[in-house]
Amino acid sequence: MDRKLIVKGIKIGVSSYKERDYICLTDMVKGQEGEDHIRNWMRNRNTIEFLGTWEILHNTKFKGVEFDTFLHEAGANRFNMTPRKWIESTDAIGIISIAGRNGGTYAHVDIAYHFGMWLSPEFHLLIVKEFQRLKEDESRRLNSDWQDKRFLAKAAYRLQTDAIKEYMLPALNLPKEKERFVYATEADIINVAVFGLTAKMWEEQNPDRFLKGENMRDSASVTQLVAVVAAESLNKELIKNGLSQNDRLKILRDSAMENIRTLSESPSVKKRLENKEKNIIDEELSEHNKALKTALNYNPNA
């Protein structure tokens, strides 16, 4: 995704780094004095104080002693500061340098707003408005994808319930009022395969969300919902072939893990989701692997 802000006809890059959004300061002063503007801004005592305060709040490795030295010197005619000097001297994370295409000096959104205000109040307000528009657009796209996958998950669930009705219930010959437990158990097999938790376990871990009427799949990511769709479709075929619940759970677990791994390694997914969303998928795969340890001890018949 090409993440750009358009302010007064200027294209300004936005990048994600360690799950934080950074705005390109270099682009913000493109066509002007460029890096001189950035250096002049960083020579200002108020700027150094702001940068240091931001780092203290967000960066546990920030070097406070070096910051105090810079703060004492800032504002003097001899004082000079560059992004590189600031980063290397203090281990700052609020300003970063990105090489290559679309590279330049980037700053966390909070800091970029401060730079925008230094340039002009109008520029500051315009970049705030434009960044809000970008985030709203991204949220709408993400929500649209989620809604589509949620619909598919519900459709695939119908395939699973039809298989239960046709192939499992006749053999079990249960009273009508007990048939719902079969459907619930099969749903939990999918839950354990994909999320590593039963619905009951999720409710106990998320009581506030459960009281609001949410369930595990309502809070699932797009990646997890894709895995749910695949698992429900596969489970239909496994039920038709007469496999036991324990055997099906093992197959479904392995399949779900492989599907999530495939998503994380897909070039098209990487290109579309870029850094932040790719990190989320990597985290989901890690969490899924942890959850499988719990799932290994899950007995659907217990």
C-alpha positions as a printed Julia matrix, in Angstrom:
302×3 Matrix{Float64}:
   0.0     0.0    0.0
   1.34    3.39  -1.0
   0.86    5.4    2.2
   0.97    9.07   1.29
  -0.38   12.3    2.7
  -1.17   15.13   0.3
  -0.7    18.56   1.88
  -0.81   21.67  -0.33
   0.05   19.51  -3.33
   3.05   17.9   -1.59
   3.21   14.09  -1.3
   4.43   13.12   2.16
   5.41    9.53   2.91
   4.13    7.58   5.9
   5.92    4.47   7.13
   5.36    1.96   9.94
   8.19    1.06  12.31
   7.7    -1.24  15.29
   3.92   -0.78  15.05
   4.16    3.03  15.12
   3.42    5.45  12.29
   6.19    7.79  11.15
   5.81   10.75   8.8
   8.59   11.84   6.44
  10.0    15.19   7.56
  12.12   15.34   4.41
   8.97   15.28   2.26
   7.35   17.96   4.43
  10.03   20.46   3.38
  10.61   19.17  -0.12
  11.31   22.0   -2.54
  12.3    24.34   0.29
  15.53   24.36   2.24
  15.09   20.69   3.01
  17.49   19.33   5.6
  18.43   22.86   6.64
  14.88   23.35   7.88
  15.12   20.14   9.91
  18.48   21.12  11.42
  17.26   24.62  12.26
  14.2    23.15  13.96
  16.4    20.79  15.97
  18.66   23.63  17.14
  15.69   25.17  18.95
  15.64   24.63  22.71
  11.89   24.0   22.73
  12.36   21.31  20.12
  15.07   19.51  22.1
  12.91   19.68  25.23
   9.93   18.26  23.32
  11.98   15.47  21.71
  13.52   14.51  25.04
  10.18   14.49  26.84
   8.67   12.29  24.13
  11.56    9.8   24.41
  11.3     9.69  28.22
   7.63    8.73  27.86
   8.11    6.14  25.12
  11.68    4.86  25.17
  13.15    2.97  28.14
  16.62    2.97  26.54
  16.75    6.72  26.04
  20.0     8.28  27.32
  18.87   11.01  29.67
  22.34   12.3   30.54
  23.12   13.09  26.9
  19.7    14.71  26.57
  20.38   16.98  29.56
  23.66   18.07  27.96
  21.94   18.93  24.68
  19.13   20.74  26.49
  21.67   22.87  28.33
  23.49   23.77  25.09
  20.4    24.26  22.91
  19.68   27.78  21.73
  23.31   28.92  21.79
  24.81   30.12  18.51
  27.4    27.35  18.56
  24.8    24.61  19.11
  24.18   22.32  16.16
  21.92   19.28  15.97
  21.11   16.8   13.2
  18.79   13.77  13.18
  21.78   11.42  12.98
  23.56   13.07  15.91
  20.38   12.97  18.02
  19.7     9.31  17.25
  23.27    8.07  17.78
  23.9    10.11  20.94
  20.65    9.37  22.79
  19.38    6.08  21.29
  16.24    7.97  20.28
  13.41    6.17  18.52
  11.11    9.11  17.8
  13.17   10.12  14.76
  14.51    7.51  12.32
  16.38    7.52   9.01
  15.15    5.32   6.17
  17.45    4.59   3.22
  16.56    3.82  -0.37
  13.47    4.66  -2.36
  11.02    6.76  -0.33
  13.8     7.25   2.2
  14.63   10.28   4.29
  14.22   11.51   7.85
  11.02   10.21   9.42
   9.49   11.17  12.77
   6.77    9.69  14.92
   3.41   11.33  14.25
   3.58   13.3   17.53
   6.95   14.73  16.55
   5.98   15.35  12.92
   3.03   17.41  14.17
   5.46   19.48  16.27
   7.65   20.03  13.2
   4.56   21.02  11.2
   3.64   23.63  13.81
   7.2    24.99  13.65
   6.83   25.35   9.87
   3.44   27.1   10.17
   0.14   26.7   12.06
  -1.63   26.17   8.73
   0.7    23.34   7.71
   0.29   21.76  11.14
  -3.52   21.75  10.92
  -3.49   20.46   7.34
  -1.16   17.55   8.1
  -3.21   16.58  11.18
  -6.36   16.56   9.06
  -4.71   14.61   6.23
  -3.26   11.98   8.58
  -6.67   11.49  10.18
  -8.12   10.96   6.7
  -5.45    8.33   5.95
  -6.16    6.41   9.16
  -9.93    6.54   8.55
  -9.44    5.2    5.02
  -7.22    2.38   6.3
  -9.74    1.55   9.01
 -12.56    1.37   6.46
 -10.56   -0.91   4.18
  -9.56   -3.17   7.06
 -13.13   -3.3    8.36
 -14.44   -4.1    4.87
 -11.97   -6.99   4.55
 -12.92   -8.22   8.02
 -16.65   -8.1    7.23
 -16.11  -10.05   4.0
 -14.1   -12.76   5.77
 -16.63  -12.9    8.63
 -19.39  -13.51   6.08
 -17.35  -16.27   4.46
 -16.71  -17.84   7.87
 -20.45  -17.94   8.55
 -21.09  -19.45   5.11
 -18.43  -22.11   5.69
 -19.99  -22.85   9.1
 -23.18  -23.8    7.22
 -21.16  -26.38   5.26
 -19.96  -27.86   8.56
 -23.4   -27.93  10.19
 -24.9   -29.6    7.1
 -22.24  -32.31   7.32
 -23.01  -32.81  11.03
 -26.72  -33.09  10.3
 -26.26  -35.52   7.43
 -23.41  -37.74   8.6
 -23.07  -37.48  12.4
 -26.5   -37.05  13.98
 -28.16  -40.09  12.37
 -25.44  -42.35  13.77
 -25.62  -40.77  17.24
 -29.42  -40.98  17.45
 -29.59  -38.31  20.16
 -32.7   -36.63  21.57
 -33.45  -33.4   19.72
 -32.58  -31.23  22.72
 -29.06  -32.71  22.91
 -28.16  -32.24  19.26
 -27.07  -28.67  19.92
 -24.2   -29.97  22.05
 -22.82  -31.76  19.01
 -22.86  -28.54  16.98
 -21.2   -26.66  19.85
 -18.5   -29.29  20.23
 -17.69  -29.18  16.53
 -17.52  -25.38  16.64
 -15.07  -25.65  19.52
 -12.9   -28.05  17.53
 -12.51  -25.27  14.95
 -11.9   -22.74  17.73
  -9.15  -24.85  19.28
  -7.58  -25.58  15.89
  -7.4   -21.91  14.89
  -7.33  -19.96  18.17
  -6.08  -22.55  20.67
  -9.11  -21.88  22.91
 -12.64  -23.15  23.35
 -15.48  -20.6   23.39
 -15.8   -21.07  27.16
 -12.1   -20.45  27.71
 -12.29  -17.24  25.65
 -15.31  -16.05  27.65
 -13.45  -16.6   30.92
 -10.43  -14.69  29.63
 -12.51  -11.84  28.16
 -15.45  -11.31  30.55
 -15.98   -7.64  29.65
 -16.17   -8.33  25.93
 -18.4   -11.34  26.51
 -20.83   -9.2   28.52
 -20.99   -6.81  25.55
 -22.24   -9.68  23.39
 -18.94  -10.35  21.59
 -17.55  -13.78  20.89
 -14.18  -15.12  19.88
 -14.74  -14.82  16.17
 -16.06  -11.26  16.42
 -12.64  -10.24  17.73
 -10.69  -12.32  15.2
  -8.33  -10.78  12.68
  -8.71  -11.21   8.93
  -5.89  -13.77   8.99
  -7.62  -15.86  11.63
 -10.95  -15.69   9.8
  -9.32  -17.01   6.62
  -8.01  -19.93   8.69
 -11.52  -20.49  10.13
 -13.06  -20.65   6.64
 -10.47  -23.19   5.52
 -10.86  -25.28   8.71
 -14.67  -25.44   8.49
 -14.54  -26.5    4.84
 -11.94  -29.16   5.65
 -13.89  -30.38   8.67
 -16.93  -30.98   6.47
 -14.92  -33.43   4.35
 -13.38  -35.1    7.39
 -16.82  -35.63   8.92
 -18.06  -37.14   5.66
 -15.11  -39.54   5.71
 -15.99  -40.68   9.23
 -12.84  -39.58  11.08
 -12.99  -39.35  14.87
 -13.02  -35.99  16.66
  -9.49  -36.44  17.98
  -8.14  -37.32  14.55
  -9.96  -34.41  12.96
  -8.65  -32.0   15.59
  -5.06  -33.0   14.88
  -5.52  -32.57  11.12
  -7.32  -29.26  11.56
  -4.63  -27.93  13.93
  -1.86  -28.76  11.47
  -3.83  -27.28   8.57
  -4.61  -24.03  10.43
  -0.97  -23.53  11.41
   0.14  -24.15   7.83
  -2.45  -21.73   6.46
  -1.36  -18.95   8.82
   2.28  -19.6    7.94
   1.46  -19.51   4.23
  -0.29  -16.16   4.66
   2.72  -14.74   6.48
   5.06  -15.84   3.66
   2.86  -14.94   0.68
   4.48  -12.2   -1.49
   1.07  -10.79  -2.4
   0.04  -10.59   1.26
   3.35   -8.97   2.21
   2.99   -6.41  -0.56
  -0.56   -5.53   0.41
  -0.21   -5.48   4.17
   3.31   -4.0    4.31
   5.16   -3.71   7.61
   2.59   -3.17  10.32
   0.07   -5.78   9.19
   2.89   -8.24   8.4
   4.11   -7.87  11.98
   0.58   -8.65  13.18
   0.52  -11.85  11.12
   3.93  -12.87  12.49
   2.65  -12.29  16.03
  -0.46  -14.34  15.29
   1.67  -17.22  14.04
   3.76  -17.06  17.21
   0.66  -16.91  19.4
  -0.88  -19.76  17.41
   2.17  -21.93  18.05
   1.88  -21.22  21.77
  -1.83  -21.98  21.7
  -1.2   -25.33  20.07
   0.52  -26.48  23.25
  -2.79  -25.95  25.03
  -4.72  -27.49  22.16
  -2.65  -30.68  22.33
  -4.19  -31.37  25.74
  -7.75  -30.56  24.6
 -10.11  -33.52  24.58
 -13.4   -32.8   22.77
 -15.01  -35.74  24.54
 -14.11  -34.55  28.07
